[in-house]
Amino acid sequence: DGQAGQAAYSASKGAIVGMTLPMARDLASLGIRVCTIAPGIFETPMMAASPDKVRDSLCKAIPFPSRFGRPEEYAAYVETIMLNPYLNGEVTRLDGAVRMG
C-alpha cells in the first residue's frame, strides 16, 4: 500500500509482511509466536499537528469508522493477539477497512 511518492515506505512495509511467516516458523520451536499488525492511520502527535484539511481528507478515505484509530484500540488488539495462543504467523490490518475506500 502507501500513497503516491511512498515507494520506499511501501517496500519496507512489504518486507515486514514477508518476514512474518518465516520468523514464526523459525521461532516456533522456541515457543515464540510472531504476529504483525498493519495499522492504518492512528491519532498521534504528528497527526494532531496536521492541518484540519489534511486530517479531514484522510478520514474521508476510511470507510468505517471514518476517523483515525485510537491508541487504546491498537493496545486492545495487541492484547487480543497475546491472549490467543493459537494465533501465529499472521499479518492483520487494523485500519477501519481503508483498503475499501
FIZA-563211 format. One record per atom (N, C-alpha, C): atom name; residue in three letters; y, z, x; residue number from 1. Coordinates in steps of 0.001 Angstrom, whole numbers, plus 524288, in hexadecimal, padded with zeros to 5 digits. Last residue first. Example, Ala and Ser with C-alpha at 12.3 -4.5 7.8 and 13.67 -1.06 7.14 Angstrom:
! residues 2
<atom N | type SER | Y 7F736 | Z 81BA8 | X 83232 | seq 2> $
<atom CA | type SER | Y 7FBDC | Z 81BE4 | X 83566 | seq 2> $
<atom C | type SER | Y 8001E | Z 81EBE | X 83264 | seq 2> $
<atom N | type ALA | Y 7E9C6 | Z 81E78 | X 83386 | seq 1> $
<atom CA | type ALA | Y 7EE6C | Z 81E78 | X 8300C | seq 1> $
<atom C | type ALA | Y 7F31C | Z 81E78 | X 83390 | seq 1> $
END
This chain:
! residues 101
<atom N | type GLY | Y 807D8 | Z 802D1 | X 7D1E3 | seq 101> $
<atom CA | type GLY | Y 80D47 | Z 80199 | X 7D0A2 | seq 101> $
<atom C | type GLY | Y 80F14 | Z 7FC44 | X 7D241 | seq 101> $
<atom N | type MET | Y 7FE36 | Z 8054A | X 7D5A4 | seq 100> $
<atom CA | type MET | Y 7FE6D | Z 80247 | X 7D0C3 | seq 100> $
<atom C | type MET | Y 803E5 | Z 80043 | X 7CF9A | seq 100> $
<atom N | type ARG | Y 80038 | Z 80B78 | X 7DE1C | seq 99> $
<atom CA | type ARG | Y 7FDF8 | Z 8064F | X 7DF21 | seq 99> $
<atom C | type ARG | Y 7FE25 | Z 802DB | X 7DA3C | seq 99> $
<atom N | type VAL | Y 802E1 | Z 81513 | X 7DA3A | seq 98> $
<atom CA | type VAL | Y 80719 | Z 8118F | X 7DBE3 | seq 98> $
<atom C | type VAL | Y 80524 | Z 80C00 | X 7DCDB | seq 98> $
<atom N | type ALA | Y 7FDAA | Z 81D7E | X 7D57F | seq 97> $
<atom CA | type ALA | Y 7FBE8 | Z 8181A | X 7D487 | seq 97> $
<atom C | type ALA | Y 80006 | Z 8140E | X 7D601 | seq 97> $
<atom N | type GLY | Y 80122 | Z 826AE | X 7D9BF | seq 96> $
<atom CA | type GLY | Y 80309 | Z 8253D | X 7D493 | seq 96> $
<atom C | type GLY | Y 801C8 | Z 81F9E | X 7D31F | seq 96> $
<atom N | type ASP | Y 7FC20 | Z 828D3 | X 7E355 | seq 95> $
<atom CA | type ASP | Y 80103 | Z 825D9 | X 7E34A | seq 95> $
<atom C | type ASP | Y 80305 | Z 82444 | X 7DDE6 | seq 95> $
<atom N | type LEU | Y 7F325 | Z 82A83 | X 7EB1A | seq 94> $
<atom CA | type LEU | Y 7F5DC | Z 82E5B | X 7E7DD | seq 94> $
<atom C | type LEU | Y 7FB69 | Z 82C45 | X 7E73E | seq 94> $
<atom N | type ARG | Y 7E702 | Z 824DB | X 7EDEB | seq 93> $
<atom CA | type ARG | Y 7ECA2 | Z 8242E | X 7ED59 | seq 93> $
<atom C | type ARG | Y 7EEB5 | Z 82871 | X 7E9BB | seq 93> $
<atom N | type THR | Y 7DD28 | Z 827FD | X 7F714 | seq 92> $
<atom CA | type THR | Y 7DF20 | Z 82800 | X 7F1B9 | seq 92> $
<atom C | type THR | Y 7E50C | Z 8279B | X 7F1C4 | seq 92> $
<atom N | type VAL | Y 7D23F | Z 82544 | X 7FE22 | seq 91> $
<atom CA | type VAL | Y 7D7EA | Z 824A8 | X 7FE38 | seq 91> $
<atom C | type VAL | Y 7D9A9 | Z 8248A | X 7F88D | seq 91> $
<atom N | type GLU | Y 7C71E | Z 82C99 | X 80296 | seq 90> $
<atom CA | type GLU | Y 7CA0F | Z 829B8 | X 7FE9D | seq 90> $
<atom C | type GLU | Y 7CFE0 | Z 82984 | X 7FFCB | seq 90> $
<atom N | type GLY | Y 7C036 | Z 83308 | X 807D6 | seq 89> $
<atom CA | type GLY | Y 7C0AB | Z 82D93 | X 80964 | seq 89> $
<atom C | type GLY | Y 7C3D4 | Z 82A3C | X 805AA | seq 89> $
<atom N | type ASN | Y 7BC97 | Z 83B61 | X 7FD5F | seq 88> $
<atom CA | type ASN | Y 7BCAF | Z 83A54 | X 802FE | seq 88> $
<atom C | type ASN | Y 7BD36 | Z 83478 | X 803E7 | seq 88> $
<atom N | type LEU | Y 7B99A | Z 844EE | X 7F4AA | seq 87> $
<atom CA | type LEU | Y 7BD66 | Z 840CA | X 7F5AF | seq 87> $
<atom C | type LEU | Y 7BDEA | Z 8400C | X 7FB92 | seq 87> $
<atom N | type TYR | Y 7B3CF | Z 84D94 | X 7F395 | seq 86> $
<atom CA | type TYR | Y 7B106 | Z 84899 | X 7F35C | seq 86> $
<atom C | type TYR | Y 7B4A0 | Z 843F3 | X 7F472 | seq 86> $
<atom N | type PRO | Y 7B9F9 | Z 85671 | X 7F32E | seq 85> $
<atom CA | type PRO | Y 7B731 | Z 85550 | X 7F809 | seq 85> $
<atom C | type PRO | Y 7B448 | Z 8501C | X 7F811 | seq 85> $
<atom N | type ASN | Y 7C57D | Z 8588E | X 7EE62 | seq 84> $
<atom CA | type ASN | Y 7C110 | Z 85546 | X 7ECE2 | seq 84> $
<atom C | type ASN | Y 7BE1A | Z 8539C | X 7F1C9 | seq 84> $
<atom N | type LEU | Y 7CDDB | Z 85DF8 | X 7F250 | seq 83> $
<atom CA | type LEU | Y 7CA43 | Z 860CB | X 7EEE3 | seq 83> $
<atom C | type LEU | Y 7C57E | Z 85DA1 | X 7ED48 | seq 83> $
<atom N | type MET | Y 7D391 | Z 8568D | X 7F7D5 | seq 82> $
<atom CA | type MET | Y 7D115 | Z 85ADA | X 7FAAD | seq 82> $
<atom C | type MET | Y 7CCF4 | Z 85D9A | X 7F760 | seq 82> $
<atom N | type ILE | Y 7D73B | Z 8504A | X 7EFA2 | seq 81> $
<atom CA | type ILE | Y 7D3BF | Z 84E19 | X 7F3A0 | seq 81> $
<atom C | type ILE | Y 7D0C9 | Z 85278 | X 7F66A | seq 81> $
<atom N | type THR | Y 7DDAC | Z 857A4 | X 7EA9B | seq 80> $
<atom CA | type THR | Y 7D951 | Z 8552E | X 7E7D5 | seq 80> $
<atom C | type THR | Y 7D556 | Z 852FB | X 7EBAC | seq 80> $
<atom N | type GLU | Y 7E523 | Z 8596E | X 7F275 | seq 79> $
<atom CA | type GLU | Y 7E1AB | Z 85DAF | X 7F0C5 | seq 79> $
<atom C | type GLU | Y 7DCE3 | Z 85B86 | X 7EDE9 | seq 79> $
<atom N | type VAL | Y 7E9F3 | Z 84FB9 | X 7F27A | seq 78> $
<atom CA | type VAL | Y 7E749 | Z 8518A | X 7F738 | seq 78> $
<atom C | type VAL | Y 7E375 | Z 855E1 | X 7F5CE | seq 78> $
<atom N | type TYR | Y 7EE5C | Z 85044 | X 7E88C | seq 77> $
<atom CA | type TYR | Y 7EA44 | Z 84C6B | X 7E99A | seq 77> $
<atom C | type TYR | Y 7E73E | Z 84DCF | X 7EE8D | seq 77> $
<atom N | type ALA | Y 7F5A3 | Z 85828 | X 7E9C8 | seq 76> $
<atom CA | type ALA | Y 7F169 | Z 858E2 | X 7E5F9 | seq 76> $
<atom C | type ALA | Y 7ECFF | Z 85503 | X 7E6F4 | seq 76> $
<atom N | type ALA | Y 7FC61 | Z 8536A | X 7F102 | seq 75> $
<atom CA | type ALA | Y 7F968 | Z 85811 | X 7F285 | seq 75> $
<atom C | type ALA | Y 7F4D2 | Z 858FC | X 7EED2 | seq 75> $
<atom N | type TYR | Y 80089 | Z 84B9F | X 7EA96 | seq 74> $
<atom CA | type TYR | Y 7FD94 | Z 84A2B | X 7EF43 | seq 74> $
<atom C | type TYR | Y 7FA19 | Z 84EC1 | X 7F0E7 | seq 74> $
<atom N | type GLU | Y 805A0 | Z 851EC | X 7E38B | seq 73> $
<atom CA | type GLU | Y 80180 | Z 84E6C | X 7E1AD | seq 73> $
<atom C | type GLU | Y 7FE15 | Z 84C9B | X 7E638 | seq 73> $
<atom N | type GLU | Y 80D11 | Z 856CF | X 7E993 | seq 72> $
<atom CA | type GLU | Y 808E8 | Z 85A10 | X 7E754 | seq 72> $
<atom C | type GLU | Y 80478 | Z 856BA | X 7E51C | seq 72> $
<atom N | type PRO | Y 813EB | Z 84E73 | X 7EBFA | seq 71> $
<atom CA | type PRO | Y 810A5 | Z 850D7 | X 7F008 | seq 71> $
<atom C | type PRO | Y 80C27 | Z 85411 | X 7EDD4 | seq 71> $
<atom N | type ARG | Y 81346 | Z 8440D | X 7E2AD | seq 70> $
<atom CA | type ARG | Y 81552 | Z 84933 | X 7E431 | seq 70> $
<atom C | type ARG | Y 811B3 | Z 84B9C | X 7E846 | seq 70> $
<atom N | type GLY | Y 816CF | Z 83685 | X 7E23F | seq 69> $
<atom CA | type GLY | Y 81305 | Z 83ABD | X 7E253 | seq 69> $
<atom C | type GLY | Y 81598 | Z 83FC6 | X 7E426 | seq 69> $
<atom N | type PHE | Y 8212C | Z 83143 | X 7DA65 | seq 68> $
<atom CA | type PHE | Y 81EBF | Z 8324D | X 7DF74 | seq 68> $
<atom C | type PHE | Y 81AB9 | Z 836A6 | X 7DED7 | seq 68> $
<atom N | type ARG | Y 81E3F | Z 82A7D | X 7CE5B | seq 67> $
<atom CA | type ARG | Y 82156 | Z 82E1E | X 7D191 | seq 67> $
<atom C | type ARG | Y 81EA5 | Z 82EA0 | X 7D6CD | seq 67> $
<atom N | type SER | Y 81853 | Z 827B6 | X 7C4B1 | seq 66> $
<atom CA | type SER | Y 81C4F | Z 8249C | X 7C761 | seq 66> $
<atom C | type SER | Y 82032 | Z 82831 | X 7CA32 | seq 66> $
<atom N | type PRO | Y 80AFB | Z 82B60 | X 7C5AB | seq 65> $
<atom CA | type PRO | Y 81030 | Z 82C5D | X 7C3B1 | seq 65> $
<atom C | type PRO | Y 8144D | Z 829A0 | X 7C716 | seq 65> $
<atom N | type PHE | Y 80B02 | Z 81DD5 | X 7C4B3 | seq 64> $
<atom CA | type PHE | Y 80AAD | Z 822C1 | X 7C1D6 | seq 64> $
<atom C | type PHE | Y 80858 | Z 82700 | X 7C53B | seq 64> $
<atom N | type PRO | Y 80F5E | Z 8154E | X 7CB6B | seq 63> $
<atom CA | type PRO | Y 80E25 | Z 814E3 | X 7C5D7 | seq 63> $
<atom C | type PRO | Y 80E13 | Z 81A13 | X 7C2DE | seq 63> $
<atom N | type ILE | Y 819A0 | Z 813A5 | X 7D3A9 | seq 62> $
<atom CA | type ILE | Y 81531 | Z 81730 | X 7D2DD | seq 62> $
<atom C | type ILE | Y 813F7 | Z 81758 | X 7CD07 | seq 62> $
<atom N | type ALA | Y 822A4 | Z 80E32 | X 7D455 | seq 61> $
<atom CA | type ALA | Y 81DE0 | Z 80B81 | X 7D617 | seq 61> $
<atom C | type ALA | Y 818F8 | Z 80EC4 | X 7D533 | seq 61> $
<atom N | type LYS | Y 82A69 | Z 8150D | X 7D1D7 | seq 60> $
<atom CA | type LYS | Y 82910 | Z 8110E | X 7CDF2 | seq 60> $
<atom C | type LYS | Y 82411 | Z 80E29 | X 7CF62 | seq 60> $
<atom N | type CYS | Y 82B9F | Z 81A8D | X 7DB21 | seq 59> $
<atom CA | type CYS | Y 828FB | Z 81D12 | X 7D6B4 | seq 59> $
<atom C | type CYS | Y 82750 | Z 81919 | X 7D298 | seq 59> $
<atom N | type LEU | Y 83172 | Z 81357 | X 7E106 | seq 58> $
<atom CA | type LEU | Y 82C27 | Z 814C9 | X 7E2A3 | seq 58> $
<atom C | type LEU | Y 8291D | Z 81737 | X 7DE1F | seq 58> $
<atom N | type SER | Y 83AE0 | Z 8134F | X 7DB5E | seq 57> $
<atom CA | type SER | Y 837E1 | Z 80E7D | X 7DC0F | seq 57> $
<atom C | type SER | Y 83236 | Z 80FAA | X 7DD84 | seq 57> $
<atom N | type ASP | Y 83E1F | Z 81DAE | X 7DC8C | seq 56> $
<atom CA | type ASP | Y 83D02 | Z 81B90 | X 7D757 | seq 56> $
<atom C | type ASP | Y 839A7 | Z 816AB | X 7D7AC | seq 56> $
<atom N | type ARG | Y 83FA9 | Z 81E13 | X 7E779 | seq 55> $
<atom CA | type ARG | Y 83BCF | Z 8217D | X 7E4ED | seq 55> $
<atom C | type ARG | Y 83A3F | Z 81F51 | X 7DF95 | seq 55> $
<atom N | type VAL | Y 847DA | Z 816DB | X 7E87A | seq 54> $
<atom CA | type VAL | Y 842DB | Z 815FD | X 7EB27 | seq 54> $
<atom C | type VAL | Y 83E8F | Z 81927 | X 7E884 | seq 54> $
<atom N | type LYS | Y 84FA4 | Z 81BBF | X 7E292 | seq 53> $
<atom CA | type LYS | Y 84E03 | Z 81667 | X 7E146 | seq 53> $
<atom C | type LYS | Y 848AA | Z 81527 | X 7E3AE | seq 53> $
<atom N | type ASP | Y 85135 | Z 82539 | X 7E7CA | seq 52> $
<atom CA | type ASP | Y 84EDD | Z 82530 | X 7E292 | seq 52> $
<atom C | type ASP | Y 84CD2 | Z 81FCA | X 7E119 | seq 52> $
<atom N | type PRO | Y 84DBF | Z 824D9 | X 7F576 | seq 51> $
<atom CA | type PRO | Y 8516E | Z 823E0 | X 7F128 | seq 51> $
<atom C | type PRO | Y 84E90 | Z 82393 | X 7EBEA | seq 51> $
<atom N | type SER | Y 84648 | Z 82F60 | X 7FB25 | seq 50> $
<atom CA | type SER | Y 84701 | Z 829D3 | X 7F9EB | seq 50> $
<atom C | type SER | Y 84AED | Z 8292C | X 7F57A | seq 50> $
<atom N | type ALA | Y 8440D | Z 839A4 | X 7FC57 | seq 49> $
<atom CA | type ALA | Y 848E9 | Z 837CF | X 7FEBA | seq 49> $
<atom C | type ALA | Y 849FF | Z 8320F | X 7FD94 | seq 49> $
<atom N | type ALA | Y 83A54 | Z 83A6D | X 7F7FE | seq 48> $
<atom CA | type ALA | Y 83EA2 | Z 83D13 | X 7F54F | seq 48> $
<atom C | type ALA | Y 843E6 | Z 83B39 | X 7F765 | seq 48> $
<atom N | type MET | Y 8346C | Z 8358F | X 7FF99 | seq 47> $
<atom CA | type MET | Y 83540 | Z 832E6 | X 7FA97 | seq 47> $
<atom C | type MET | Y 839CA | Z 83559 | X 7F79B | seq 47> $
<atom N | type MET | Y 834FF | Z 83D4D | X 80768 | seq 46> $
<atom CA | type MET | Y 836E0 | Z 83803 | X 8087E | seq 46> $
<atom C | type MET | Y 837F7 | Z 83515 | X 80361 | seq 46> $
<atom N | type PRO | Y 83056 | Z 84602 | X 80288 | seq 45> $
<atom CA | type PRO | Y 835DF | Z 84631 | X 803EF | seq 45> $
<atom C | type PRO | Y 83820 | Z 840BC | X 8050D | seq 45> $
<atom N | type THR | Y 82874 | Z 84042 | X 7F83D | seq 44> $
<atom CA | type THR | Y 82909 | Z 84298 | X 7FD68 | seq 44> $
<atom C | type THR | Y 82EDA | Z 84310 | X 7FE89 | seq 44> $
<atom N | type GLU | Y 82021 | Z 83CBD | X 7EEFB | seq 43> $
<atom CA | type GLU | Y 8253B | Z 83F37 | X 7EF82 | seq 43> $
<atom C | type GLU | Y 82554 | Z 84220 | X 7F4B0 | seq 43> $
<atom N | type PHE | Y 818C5 | Z 8315A | X 7F27E | seq 42> $
<atom CA | type PHE | Y 8193A | Z 836D8 | X 7F116 | seq 42> $
<atom C | type PHE | Y 81EC4 | Z 838C7 | X 7F1F9 | seq 42> $
<atom N | type ILE | Y 81234 | Z 82639 | X 7EF80 | seq 41> $
<atom CA | type ILE | Y 8175A | Z 8283B | X 7F0F2 | seq 41> $
<atom C | type ILE | Y 817D3 | Z 82DCB | X 7EEEC | seq 41> $
<atom N | type GLY | Y 804C9 | Z 827FD | X 7F22B | seq 40> $
<atom CA | type GLY | Y 80911 | Z 8248E | X 7F0B0 | seq 40> $
<atom C | type GLY | Y 80E2A | Z 826F3 | X 7F28E | seq 40> $
<atom N | type PRO | Y 7FAD6 | Z 82A68 | X 7FBC3 | seq 39> $
<atom CA | type PRO | Y 7FEDC | Z 82C09 | X 7F812 | seq 39> $
<atom C | type PRO | Y 802BA | Z 827B2 | X 7F6D8 | seq 39> $
<atom N | type ALA | Y 7EE89 | Z 82A5B | X 7FD53 | seq 38> $
<atom CA | type ALA | Y 7F28B | Z 82654 | X 7FDFC | seq 38> $
<atom C | type ALA | Y 7F6E2 | Z 82787 | X 7FA0F | seq 38> $
<atom N | type ILE | Y 7E68D | Z 832DC | X 803CE | seq 37> $
<atom CA | type ILE | Y 7E9F6 | Z 8325B | X 7FF44 | seq 37> $
<atom C | type ILE | Y 7EE0E | Z 82E45 | X 800A6 | seq 37> $
<atom N | type THR | Y 7D9A5 | Z 832EC | X 80820 | seq 36> $
<atom CA | type THR | Y 7DEF7 | Z 83123 | X 8090A | seq 36> $
<atom C | type THR | Y 7E1D3 | Z 830D5 | X 803DD | seq 36> $
<atom N | type CYS | Y 7D016 | Z 83B50 | X 80D77 | seq 35> $
<atom CA | type CYS | Y 7D24F | Z 838B0 | X 808EB | seq 35> $
<atom C | type CYS | Y 7D7EF | Z 83745 | X 80A31 | seq 35> $
<atom N | type VAL | Y 7C505 | Z 83F9D | X 8135E | seq 34> $
<atom CA | type VAL | Y 7C9E8 | Z 83CD5 | X 8145F | seq 34> $
<atom C | type VAL | Y 7CB88 | Z 83A04 | X 80F63 | seq 34> $
<atom N | type ARG | Y 7BE1C | Z 84B5D | X 816C3 | seq 33> $
<atom CA | type ARG | Y 7BF3E | Z 84715 | X 8132B | seq 33> $
<atom C | type ARG | Y 7C476 | Z 8449B | X 81499 | seq 33> $
<atom N | type ILE | Y 7B4DF | Z 85082 | X 81F30 | seq 32> $
<atom CA | type ILE | Y 7BA72 | Z 84F74 | X 81E6B | seq 32> $
<atom C | type ILE | Y 7BB09 | Z 84ABC | X 81AD9 | seq 32> $
<atom N | type GLY | Y 7AB1C | Z 852C4 | X 822D7 | seq 31> $
<atom CA | type GLY | Y 7ACCE | Z 85545 | X 81E02 | seq 31> $
<atom C | type GLY | Y 7B297 | Z 85485 | X 81CE6 | seq 31> $
<atom N | type LEU | Y 7A7B4 | Z 84D1C | X 82AE6 | seq 30> $
<atom CA | type LEU | Y 7AA48 | Z 85207 | X 82C46 | seq 30> $
<atom C | type LEU | Y 7AC2B | Z 854F8 | X 8276E | seq 30> $
<atom N | type SER | Y 7A457 | Z 8441E | X 8266D | seq 29> $
<atom CA | type SER | Y 7A05A | Z 84783 | X 828D0 | seq 29> $
<atom C | type SER | Y 7A297 | Z 84CC4 | X 82A78 | seq 29> $
<atom N | type ALA | Y 7ADE6 | Z 83F5F | X 82395 | seq 28> $
<atom CA | type ALA | Y 7AA81 | Z 841B6 | X 81F97 | seq 28> $
<atom C | type ALA | Y 7A685 | Z 84577 | X 821F0 | seq 28> $
<atom N | type LEU | Y 7B3BB | Z 839E3 | X 82AAC | seq 27> $
<atom CA | type LEU | Y 7B460 | Z 83F92 | X 82A8F | seq 27> $
<atom C | type LEU | Y 7B0C7 | Z 84258 | X 826AE | seq 27> $
<atom N | type ASP | Y 7B159 | Z 82F54 | X 82951 | seq 26> $
<atom CA | type ASP | Y 7B0BF | Z 831B8 | X 82E79 | seq 26> $
<atom C | type ASP | Y 7B0CF | Z 837AE | X 82E4E | seq 26> $
<atom N | type ARG | Y 7B402 | Z 82DE2 | X 81EAC | seq 25> $
<atom CA | type ARG | Y 7AEA3 | Z 82CF6 | X 8207F | seq 25> $
<atom C | type ARG | Y 7ADB5 | Z 82FD7 | X 825AE | seq 25> $
<atom N | type ALA | Y 7BEA1 | Z 82FBD | X 81EF6 | seq 24> $
<atom CA | type ALA | Y 7BB44 | Z 832FD | X 81BA2 | seq 24> $
<atom C | type ALA | Y 7B59D | Z 8328E | X 81D63 | seq 24> $
<atom N | type MET | Y 7C1A9 | Z 82799 | X 8259A | seq 23> $
<atom CA | type MET | Y 7C25D | Z 82D09 | X 82746 | seq 23> $
<atom C | type MET | Y 7BEF1 | Z 830B1 | X 82415 | seq 23> $
<atom N | type PRO | Y 7BF20 | Z 81ECF | X 81F60 | seq 22> $
<atom CA | type PRO | Y 7BC6E | Z 81FB4 | X 82459 | seq 22> $
<atom C | type PRO | Y 7BD0B | Z 8254F | X 8265B | seq 22> $
<atom N | type LEU | Y 7C63F | Z 820EF | X 8169F | seq 21> $
<atom CA | type LEU | Y 7C08F | Z 820F4 | X 81600 | seq 21> $
<atom C | type LEU | Y 7BDB4 | Z 821A2 | X 81B33 | seq 21> $
<atom N | type THR | Y 7D09E | Z 820AB | X 81BC0 | seq 20> $
<atom CA | type THR | Y 7CEB0 | Z 824EF | X 8187B | seq 20> $
<atom C | type THR | Y 7C8C0 | Z 8251F | X 81826 | seq 20> $
<atom N | type MET | Y 7D47E | Z 8181D | X 820F9 | seq 19> $
<atom CA | type MET | Y 7D1F6 | Z 81C3F | X 8240D | seq 19> $
<atom C | type MET | Y 7CF3A | Z 82050 | X 820B1 | seq 19> $
<atom N | type GLY | Y 7D966 | Z 811E2 | X 81980 | seq 18> $
<atom CA | type GLY | Y 7D4CC | Z 80FE6 | X 81C36 | seq 18> $
<atom C | type GLY | Y 7D1DF | Z 813FE | X 81F55 | seq 18> $
<atom N | type VAL | Y 7E203 | Z 8181C | X 816FA | seq 17> $
<atom CA | type VAL | Y 7DE0E | Z 81700 | X 812FB | seq 17> $
<atom C | type VAL | Y 7D8FB | Z 81546 | X 81595 | seq 17> $
<atom N | type ILE | Y 7E746 | Z 81756 | X 82086 | seq 16> $
<atom CA | type ILE | Y 7E57B | Z 81C73 | X 81EA0 | seq 16> $
<atom C | type ILE | Y 7E133 | Z 81BC1 | X 81A88 | seq 16> $
<atom N | type ALA | Y 7E97C | Z 80CAE | X 820BE | seq 15> $
<atom CA | type ALA | Y 7E63E | Z 80F02 | X 824D7 | seq 15> $
<atom C | type ALA | Y 7E413 | Z 81448 | X 82316 | seq 15> $
<atom N | type GLY | Y 7F030 | Z 80B88 | X 8184E | seq 14> $
<atom CA | type GLY | Y 7EB10 | Z 80909 | X 8182E | seq 14> $
<atom C | type GLY | Y 7E75F | Z 80B47 | X 81C3A | seq 14> $
<atom N | type LYS | Y 7F8DC | Z 810AE | X 81C4F | seq 13> $
<atom CA | type LYS | Y 7F645 | Z 812C8 | X 817AD | seq 13> $
<atom C | type LYS | Y 7F0BA | Z 81091 | X 8173E | seq 13> $
<atom N | type SER | Y 7FB92 | Z 809E1 | X 82430 | seq 12> $
<atom CA | type SER | Y 7F9F6 | Z 80F34 | X 82596 | seq 12> $
<atom C | type SER | Y 7F71E | Z 811CA | X 82107 | seq 12> $
<atom N | type ALA | Y 7FE31 | Z 80107 | X 81E41 | seq 11> $
<atom CA | type ALA | Y 7F9DD | Z 800C9 | X 82201 | seq 11> $
<atom C | type ALA | Y 7F7F3 | Z 8063E | X 8236F | seq 11> $
<atom N | type SER | Y 806E5 | Z 804A3 | X 818BE | seq 10> $
<atom CA | type SER | Y 80232 | Z 80318 | X 815EA | seq 10> $
<atom C | type SER | Y 7FD71 | Z 802EB | X 81980 | seq 10> $
<atom N | type TYR | Y 80DD7 | Z 8061D | X 8210F | seq 9> $
<atom CA | type TYR | Y 80C5F | Z 80A7A | X 81DAF | seq 9> $
<atom C | type TYR | Y 8073E | Z 80948 | X 81AE4 | seq 9> $
<atom N | type ALA | Y 80EC9 | Z 7FBD7 | X 82490 | seq 8> $
<atom CA | type ALA | Y 80C9E | Z 7FFD9 | X 8280C | seq 8> $
<atom C | type ALA | Y 80ACE | Z 80497 | X 824E9 | seq 8> $
<atom N | type ALA | Y 8135E | Z 7F6FC | X 81BAB | seq 7> $
<atom CA | type ALA | Y 80E41 | Z 7F54A | X 81DAA | seq 7> $
<atom C | type ALA | Y 80BC0 | Z 7F975 | X 8211B | seq 7> $
<atom N | type GLN | Y 81C2A | Z 7F809 | X 8151D | seq 6> $
<atom CA | type GLN | Y 81923 | Z 7FCA1 | X 816B0 | seq 6> $
<atom C | type GLN | Y 813B9 | Z 7FB31 | X 818AF | seq 6> $
<atom N | type GLY | Y 821A7 | Z 7F00A | X 81093 | seq 5> $
<atom CA | type GLY | Y 8238A | Z 7F211 | X 8158E | seq 5> $
<atom C | type GLY | Y 82079 | Z 7F6B3 | X 8179D | seq 5> $
<atom N | type ALA | Y 81F32 | Z 7F3DF | X 8039E | seq 4> $
<atom CA | type ALA | Y 820E7 | Z 7EFBE | X 8072F | seq 4> $
<atom C | type ALA | Y 8231F | Z 7F22F | X 80C25 | seq 4> $
<atom N | type GLN | Y 8167C | Z 7FF23 | X 80318 | seq 3> $
<atom CA | type GLN | Y 81A91 | Z 7FBB4 | X 80118 | seq 3> $
<atom C | type GLN | Y 81BE6 | Z 7F78C | X 8051C | seq 3> $
<atom N | type GLY | Y 808F1 | Z 801FD | X 801A0 | seq 2> $
<atom CA | type GLY | Y 80DCF | Z 8020E | X 80493 | seq 2> $
<atom C | type GLY | Y 81198 | Z 7FE11 | X 80268 | seq 2> $
<atom N | type ASP | Y 7FB6D | Z 80000 | X 80350 | seq 1> $
<atom CA | type ASP | Y 80000 | Z 80000 | X 80000 | seq 1> $
<atom C | type ASP | Y 804D1 | Z 80000 | X 8037D | seq 1> $
END
